[in-house]
């Protein structure tokens, strides 16, 4: 039952209810019919017996066989076919005459025929048998002079009951079938919005899509409320995914921004002295000691700048690389890229086959930055409904990180940024160049492959780098 | 049905009484007593007979029906009716007081027979085979419906109520046929003329019965009147109307319904057979 769709279940419930009500009503009708038939029969027998008592009283008292038979025969001819047999016996229980003398010969015992016979007031149910026997007193002048046994042919009443039963059965079956169908159609119609809702919820790779306003039914208040609530949830999910995506973008540039601001600060400090030395040079170009002193100043300032840059880079590197890469970081990557792929309806292949101990040899921040940059690029390249995949595995010669997508492939500018030391062409993002710098910084190698419409960027980090980092 | 070969004297006599009848006029209503010797259930027969006789006598005829021969005979003897269609048996019982007006002619002769009948599937071949069973008589004063069987038994030294297990009177020949056909009684004594007439009008009823034995030919139930009113002109007119029934269309129609040819003057000698049977049962009564 539980496996059946709700429409079928509702229809079956309606059918069961209709059938139950129909059976109950049928039972009541048949009971009333039986009661009516019993009353009718009792009335008929009472009239029959009363009439015969009046007509036959004197003849029975005289034991006038012919008179009794003649009356019964004429009564039988006049009466309807209901009275199958009437037997009149004297007060000694011997048959005087019967409407059918062959069945009840004169002088035979009435008791032989009276088996199963009942008084009028205790008449049996016509539904039980096609023949009913009723035994009544035959009185004359207030005295019992004999008995009248009446056999009633109730076959027609039974037939009537069968007809009524059949009609009720057919009628109930038709009503049940009609109501079942109607119930099924009504419930199916009522559930149609829920079908639409289910399709919207799981239609595109698990990403729920909102229901347009003209699809929201005007009539069903509950359904409309449900749809509006659903749309609210979809909007909330989209907002959350957007926030997560923005968070990922921020993480992507956070180190770059931090580096840039600290560099700007350190560069700005000696910059005043350097500008002053340049002014002095321009003012006193013909005074060799001033020129020497200023040049020395400039040299020290620039050295200072170099030191600052180096120190900033070193400090940044050390601070960020302090933490080793863990499986949680890998999972973070998945969480960070997840919202973007869901937003674009992309498939995300995630193949991680690496020992946590081996993974811990590599700095978390740089590896995360490299991987996140590549994943965001891949997602952007793959476009709506595309494929994005990442594989991280330990190989004999080191750790291999491969990110792939089914986008159009890297253009020439992107290839330059990622694979060569040439200055990047104007425009475009810094992500791929940063990846290259970070990878080279870790002693890694960058390979780009295009195969079967898929682009794979593979980075291999050799083991010796681990010893150096350690 | 007309007689096949009426002799010249009969034709002349019939024409003469018809002429007398048409000329005479009955002074008052003539009352005719009837019993179930007729097909008593058929009102059409009664009406046709009354109308034909009324036309014949030129005055009103009242048909007085009684259930038993005894009642009709009593009525006739005490003057309650002017004439009666009686059985030959009561006629002979009261022969001293009654005179013959006419005898119906059935199948060419003023004679009929008594039938001993049983159910169609009854194996009985003769009266003796019916011993111990219930038997239906028509009337204790009926020749064919009692006297014939009773006298047959008397000739064997038996009484009906001893020979049969039970006897009853059904008060009418048709009722005897009903009693036997329904199985109320095993056998019955019935007027052969009535049985044959029923075989034509109600074949399904007689088909349930079978004639076990037929008596010799006996005098047909006659029309009789009181002997002391022999000179009464009304009765003369009535007799003339009876004997001339076959001469008028209405009369022939009534006779056809009765399955009779005509009414003859009748002869006392035709009732000798009944008289003989009366003598046989005299010791029983």
Boltz contact constraints between the chains, C-beta under 6 A:
constraints:
  - contact:
      token1: [A, 65]
      token2: [B, 168]
      max_distance: 6.0
  - contact:
      token1: [A, 66]
      token2: [B, 168]
      max_distance: 6.0
  - contact:
      token1: [A, 66]
      token2: [B, 170]
      max_distance: 6.0
  - contact:
      token1: [A, 69]
      token2: [B, 184]
      max_distance: 6.0
  - contact:
      token1: [A, 101]
      token2: [B, 182]
      max_distance: 6.0
  - contact:
      token1: [A, 101]
      token2: [B, 183]
      max_distance: 6.0
  - contact:
      token1: [A, 101]
      token2: [B, 184]
      max_distance: 6.0
  - contact:
      token1: [A, 102]
      token2: [B, 183]
      max_distance: 6.0
